[in-house]
Structure formats: C-alpha cells, structure tokens
Amino acid sequence: MHSCPYCTSFLGRSFKKLLHHIKFIHSHEPNFSITCRQCGQSFRKFNSFKSHIQREEKKNALLNFANVSEQGDEDVEDENSDEEDGEDNDSNEDTNYVDDVTRFLALFILKTKEENQLSQQTINAILDNTGDLVDSSLVEMKNKVVACLQSSGIEIADVEGLSGVLDEPSIYSQAKQRLQNEYQQMKYFVENFNFVEPQEVILNQYAEYRYLQGKQKLCLVKETFHYISILKTLQSLLNQADVLCEVSILFDVCRTGNITGTAEMGRV
C-alpha cells in the first residue's frame, strides 16, 4: 500500500495513483518539495521528480517511497500486476476526480497569477485558451477511436455506454466551470486555502473629465491602497492542519527532547 507523505487521506495500492495524487493535490502548494528516498535528492517541481524516477531509479523509488523492503524480482512483478489489476479497487483514494482537478487548477491560477504578476484578464485568457486546446485534443482522440472501431466493423451504437462517454465534457471543463471568473476564484481560495483577501481602503476620491472611447466623460477617480490583515493572516495560519497537529507536541528547547507527563513539566 502507498500512503501520501503529505496527508493522511490517501492510501492506495498503485504507485502510479500516488504520483497522480501528489501532482493534482500537492504539487502547486506553496514551498512544495519532494525528496527521493533512494538518493536523498530534493525537487521543488513535481515533473522533475517524476522524470528522475523514470530515468534513473524507477524500480528502487517504487519500493523505497512506500517504505517497503526489497523482496526480490517475483514480489516486484506481483506489485506491478496489482497496479494493472487493482487500480479501480484502491481503498481510501479520492473518489471525486473533478474535485481533485478543481483544486489543482485553483492552485495553478493562484500561483501563476502571483508569481508572474498577471492581470485577471490574462488569467482568464489562459484558462479559456487551455480549454480550447483540451477540447480540440479530445475531439481528435474521439475521431481516432471512432475510426478504429469502424475499421473493425464496429459502430459506436454497438458498444453500450460508449456514445455517452465520448460526449461527456472534459474533466478540465467541469473543473473550470467552478472557477469561471474572479469572484468564483476568490471564493474558492477563501473556502479551501484559508486565503486572506486584501482589503481596499479609499483614501480620496474626486471627479474629473476623461476621454473614454473618443468622448469626454465625467468620471469618479479613487485613490486607494490595499492591506492584508495581520490578525486574519495569523488566524488562517493557525487553522492550518499541519500547524494544529503540533499543538499536542511539547518540546523542551533546553533539554532538546519531548516533554512527557513527568514532574519536570512543572519545573521552571
């Protein structure tokens, strides 16, 4: 069984599914870092880590990443066959794939926008153009599937449920539906990432004439600044699961050891 090193919600038999889980759930998180347990090399980009496994240490990483001792070639073959035969039967895996992709897409939006200082209009254009690429790729793939079936004398109607599958909207489109505009994106960030939204404060406002679309119009001009509440930020940080799990851990800095329920706890 493969457990996720970042959360306790994932447990499955497939190493491929574990990599898929890390990519879509954790790879766009702030300060993401993953270490190969075979060689100790750390990676800040998931694709670099995946390439490292595939190129040099795929077999060893498969065993060591899950803390499984090497049991010989026969056991490795059995585990690989489990990946093929049991992918649909993994226990305690994330059941809603659309939710996973939505979270991945939201993290991608937030990270890309802030790191590259992109406007909301640019982000929306990226999402729309990506959707067009995904849809065109799916159409091409569907056409190839239909052509292969017809070359074998099989019509789509002859395969139960195939027509419905081919006509389904892409997972990307379903995820993007929840993040269509800035309002939906900010709402998702606040509800799922404990995001603290910057607050706008109006310092001054006045009216002046400006040329808009070739016409002179009287416009209200605002002078503003934005701030992020320190108290709300601290509250958000202290509500993070990885911070809350430290509450039960008492540590004596002077003795460099965990404090247990002994008499020393009352000493100064």
N, C-alpha and C positions, 0 to 999 in steps of 0.2 A: 504494500500500500504506500502511496505517495502523499505526504502531508505538505501543506504550504508552509514555508518558513516565515511568512508574514502575517498569517491569520489562522484561526482555528476552524474556519467554516468550510474548508475544503479538505476532502480525503478521498482519494481515488486510486484505482489500480493502474491507470495509464499514465506513464511519464509524459507522453505527448499532451494529454489533457492538462497535466500540471503546468507545463510550459505555456499552454494556451491560457490557463487561469492567471498565471503571473503576468502574461503580456496584457491581457484585457482588464485586469483588476488592479495591478500594482505598478506596471512599468512607467506610467505617467505621473506617479505620485512624487511630491517634492523630495529631493535628496534620495531618489531611488538608487539603490546599489545592490548588486548581487555578486556573490563570491563562488567560484568553483571550488568545491570541497576537495577536489583531487590535487590541484596545483596551488590553490590559495590566491589565484589572480582574481581581482575585483573588476567589475564592469559597471558603468553608470548608464549604459544603453543596453536594452534587452536584446536587440538584434546582434550586437557584438558578442554578447554572452552565448546566444544560440549558435552563431557561426563558430565560436570557439569550441563548443561541444561537438558540432557536426564535423569540424575539420580535424580535430586532434584527439578529443577524449570522450567521444560519444558513449562508448561502452562503459568506461570507468565512471564517468559522471552519472550515468544512469543508475549505477549501483550505489555510489557514494552519496549522491544527492539525497537519496532516501534513507541513508544510514543502514544500508543492507550489506552484510558481509558477503564477500565473493564466495559462491558455492559451486563454481565450475561451469563449463560451457553448457551442460544439459539444463541447468537451472536458468541460465540466461535465455536459452531458447524457449523455456516454458513461460518466462515472464514476457518475452516478446509476443508469444502467441496469446497471452492474456490481453495484451494491448489490442490485438486484432479482434479477438472473440468477445471481449468483455467491455468494450468502450461504451456501449449503451447501458451497461449494468453497473457503472461506477456508483458507489454509495456515497451519500452526503455531498455530492457535487452540486454546483449551482445549477438549478433547474431552469431558470429563465434566462435564455441566451440573449434575448433582447435587452434585458436589464444590464447584463454584462457589457454589451456593446455600447449602450447608452452611457454607462459610467466611463468607459474608455473614451468615448467621443467627447464627453464633458470635460474630462481631464485634458484631452488633447486641445480643446478650444481654450481652456484657461491657461495652459502652459504656453501654447503658441502665441496667444494674444499678448501675454505679459512679457515673455522673454524677447519677443520681436517688436514690441510696442506697435501692434497693428490696430487699426481702427475697427469698429464694429462692422462697418460696411465691407471691409476687406475680409473679415472672418466669415461673414455671410456669403460672400462670393466664393471663398474657399470651400465652404460646405456645399453650396449649390453645384459648383464645378466638379467636386468629388462625387457627388450624387450622379451627375451626368455620366462620368466615367464608369462608375459601378453599374449603372443601368445599361449602358452600351455593351459592357463586357458580358453581362448576364444575357442580353439578347443574343449576342454572338454564340455564347455557350449553349443556349436553348436551341438555336438553329442547328448547331452541330449535333446535339442529342437527337433532334427530330430526324435529321438526315441519316444518322447511323441506324435509327430504328427502321426508317423506311427502306434503307438498303438491305435490311434483313427481313423485309416483308412484314414489318410490324407497324401498326398505326397507333397513334397516341391513345385513341379511344380504347384500344385493346388492353392497355395497361391501366389497371384500376388505380385511380388517385393521381396519376402522373400529370394529367392536364391541370389539376388544381395546384400541384406543386410548382409547375412551370409558370403559372400565372400569379403566384404569390409575390408580393412586393419584397424587395431585398431587405435583409436584416438592417442594413445601413439606413434605408429609407424609414423603416419603423423606428429606429433609434433617433434619427434626425427629426422625426415628427414631434418628439418631446423637447427639442432644442431649436425650434424654428427661428426664434428671434431673441433679442437681448433680454426681454422680460422673462421668458421661459428659461433662458440660460442662467440668469442671476438667481431665479427661484430655485433651480436645481442645485446650484452651488451652495446656497444658504442651507437648504434642507439636507444635503448629502455630504458636504465637505466642511460644514461649520464655517463657511465663508463669511467674513465680516465685510459688509458692503461699505465703501467710502461714503461719507455724508457730505452733501453740498451745503455750503453756507454762503448766503448772499451778503456781500459787503456793501454794495452800492448798485443802484440802477437808475438809468436815465433814458430819455427819449432822444433820438437823433434821426435825421433823414439819411437813408442809404439807397443805393441803386440796386434793385433786385429785378432781374430779367429785363433790364433796359428801362425800368421805371423807377422813379424816385418815390420811396415809401417811408413813412414814419415808423421806426422800429424801436422796441424796448431793448436796451442793452443792459446786460447784467455783469457786474464784476463779482466773481465768486472765487472761493477756494474750497478744497476738499480735504477732509481729515478722516483718519481711521481711529475709532475709539480704542484707547489702550485697555480700558476695562473690559470691553466686549471681546477684544483680542485675547486677553488673558483668560476670560471665561471660556472662550472657544477652545483654547489650547488645553485647559484643564479638563475639558469634557472629552478630549480625545481618548480612545480606548487604550492606546499604548501608555498614556500618562496615568490613567485611572488604575491600571494594573500595578503601578509602582506604589500605590497608597499602602498596601499591606506589607511592604518591604521597609523595615527599619534598618539603617546602616550606621554603624559607629565609625566615623571617619578616623578617629584617633587609633582605634584598635583594628581598623581595616577588616571588619568582619560583620556579619549579620547579627543583629540583636535578637535574641530569643527571650522567652518568658522567664528570665532569671532575675535574681535580686539586683544585678548590675544595672538593670533598666532604671532603677530609682536613684542611682548614684549620679552625682554631678562631678 
